[in-house]
């Protein structure tokens, strides 16, 4: 147990024993991408922390007055009782009932673990301590800049740390490469091929590029530039978090959304490696979206759906961010997993890779709006094809060491204000 805990402090991944559940601490997971910097815990969790203080998270109202809460519950129950579910709502409710006990077991294991609870308490203290230094937001600027007519003319300055012999010839030292390199900022595959953090300046702001990462900042119309010349150079692990149409993101104007039909033309097949790829797709709980994925999107992409993972969202005290049964605001999200181009998927044990265990539950405290926990590297073992696994994230808002990230704002969470020096 002690060994498990010390490895958790290092990796941010804690397997809850005897269950298909994993508690993860995203900041620790993300930190593995950096050498000289670390992700700021306060910046990562500021939204959850604020919600904790006001007693509500993700628009789920939790009454501070237990009596009031009781009355509200009665009202809710009455309302639910009197509402007759239509066919779509019935399917949604059935999906929920299928996973409810699995999620409850994972949650019970989480709050039953004194290690997880004491860790969460400490984490909250850490967030609180650093909140004074947290910056006011100026979100969405990369999306806006990418849409102006001058966008193709914008450049970015890259500064890498390189080895060079010092003047006395006494040995090698690591320095920032003087003037840096100017590159086209949009619709260009930009890579940090060094094994150290690099920095990029764009429109007077600084961004951090983790070791061995690539990114392309562009609109969907230019994603085709990422398709490899030959599928032997394709990706074996593809994580996708589409901007599904959703009332709350629209209301808050966090980022532009796309109608479902746009995703049918995503070149997922063309991005995949000859020997196949594991595809992980984040999907909202909307029945319309889930049915679209199962009936149209996965068939169009040529994906064999194998299982789902569930991301269960908790607060710093370990409680769920909202009632499990609340119809429109479930405290969990789904990650659908499937394979593309893999021959003989039914031959199980003979496969050259290990398919994921079914129905895993990932438990964590949420970060910023729509920010998903960094589960990509947990999937590496399940990717088919040659090693090291070639990984890409579509609609990304951050970079990860060893991965290619694409979207219209892949540098969003890379701005230096989200980091601290180690
Ligand atoms: N996975 C991300 C995270 O954890 O922070 C969240 C991704 S968010 C659900 C969807 C992303 O798709 C947003 O960054 C949005 O700006 C981007 N997006 C929307 N329309 C796009 C388009 N036409 N081309 C490229 N990216 C787009």
Boltz pocket constraint, residues with backbone or C-beta under 6 A from the ligand:
constraints:
  - pocket:
      binder: B
      contacts: [[A, 143], [A, 218], [A, 219], [A, 220], [A, 221], [A, 241], [A, 242], [A, 243], [A, 244], [A, 254], [A, 255], [A, 256], [A, 257], [A, 258], [A, 369], [A, 370], [A, 371], [A, 372], [A, 373], [A, 394], [A, 395], [A, 396], [A, 397], [A, 398], [A, 407], [A, 408], [A, 409]]
      max_distance: 6.0
